[in-house]
Amino acid sequence: MKTETLEYILFIWITLALIVHITMFYVTAPFGRHTSDKWGLTLNNKVGWFIMELPSLLMMSYFLVFGTYSMDSYVWILFALWIFHYTNRTIIYPLRIKPTDKKMPVSIALSAIIFNIVNAGINGYFLAELAAPNNYNLEWLSSPHFTIGLLIFIAGMLINLKSDTLLIGLRKKGEKNYQIPKGFLFDYISSPNLFGEIIEWTGFAIMAWNLPALSFAIWTFANLVPRALNHHNWYKEKFPDYPKNRKAVFPFLF
Ligand SMILES: NC(=O)c1ccc[n+]([C@@H]2O[C@H](COP(=O)([O-])OP(=O)(O)OC[C@H]3O[C@@H](n4cnc5c(N)ncnc54)[C@H](OP(=O)(O)O)[C@@H]3O)[C@@H](O)[C@H]2O)c1
């Protein structure tokens, strides 16, 4: 595939992200606390997370190992960061979340599988076949956008991991209830885990400095801002004493 063809696909892909972004303000994705049995067949929550995220992990690992140029430059750093994130999201995160009787609609899992195949396909193919070895040389390693992007990526990942850990820790074994989370960034926003994820992929896009990585950052923002708003409104409805000054996802802003 030529770069121009990929750019054309990316134009459609980013347009789709904007459509999904607007739609998600009207339709709540029915998993986790918003789960619903009105979306047809369902499957176990933990299994759902595993099969949803697995394509991203497998495809990027494939491109790293079998890609034409993956090992010819420092592009492996981008693959390594991606694979590190998705090893957590695919294997460790589902093992850590507390088992509940909540189910996930198969339709949600399928749409996430399609998203992950396209997203990892575009990013992996670009990095392994089109960009390297020209883009990711020593000059890239010493560029400001590499260092700044890497620091932002790490900060986002740490915020995401710490927030997920605090949320998972709110329930004791066997408990299924929800509580108002407190401490860390929860004093400012309802969903620091989603905030961290947005920061993380923004940092990745700055590091990688290419259109496919930018498309992933846009998709993450498009998905997670409405989801954070849904979480925020859900907290306000469920807990009359929910802190009034807490924002949904961006401290002091939104
Ligand atoms: N890159 C992307 O586009 C994307 C998309 C979606 C999610 N994600 C990531 O996937 C992770 C999960 O997302 P999510 O929206 O499902 O997160 P979430 O609703 O915040 O839930 C995270 C975990 O904590 C539990 N939990 C949440 N709030 C709680 C509370 N107040 N009291 C007790 N337990 C609570 C949830 O249990 P329940 O399941 O029982 O609610 C779940 O096990 C996040 O790290 C997010 O960044 C990424």
The ligand as an ORCA input file, in Angstrom:
! r2SCAN-3c Opt
* xyz 0 1
  N      -8.563      3.687     24.527
  C      -9.900      3.673     24.598
  O     -10.568      4.147     23.686
  C     -10.587      3.087     25.818
  C     -11.959      2.848     25.771
  C     -12.593      2.370     26.911
  C     -11.849      2.125     28.053
  N     -10.510      2.325     28.075
  C      -9.735      2.103     29.308
  O     -10.237      0.959     29.974
  C     -10.276      1.173     31.398
  C     -11.688      0.948     31.926
  O     -12.588      1.917     31.391
  P     -14.062      2.062     32.009
  O     -14.728      3.237     31.399
  O     -14.761      0.720     31.961
  O     -13.644      2.405     33.529
  P     -14.478      2.576     34.853
  O     -15.949      2.618     34.600
  O     -13.879      3.696     35.595
  O     -14.215      1.178     35.640
  C     -12.949      0.716     35.994
  C     -13.101     -0.421     37.035
  O     -13.343      0.125     38.343
  C     -14.654     -0.245     38.822
  N     -15.237      1.008     39.347
  C     -15.355      2.163     38.661
  N     -15.897      3.123     39.431
  C     -16.123      2.565     40.633
  C     -16.693      3.053     41.876
  N     -17.091      4.330     41.984
  N     -16.812      2.206     42.909
  C     -16.395      0.916     42.792
  N     -15.841      0.380     41.671
  C     -15.715      1.207     40.590
  C     -15.422     -0.761     37.602
  O     -16.412     -1.702     37.978
  P     -17.727     -1.973     37.057
  O     -17.223     -2.600     35.780
  O     -18.542     -2.896     37.877
  O     -18.393     -0.642     36.785
  C     -14.274     -1.368     36.779
  O     -13.939     -2.641     37.292
  C      -9.757      2.596     31.633
  O      -8.398      2.542     32.017
  C      -9.922      3.267     30.285
  O      -8.952      4.267     30.105
  C      -9.862      2.806     26.978
*
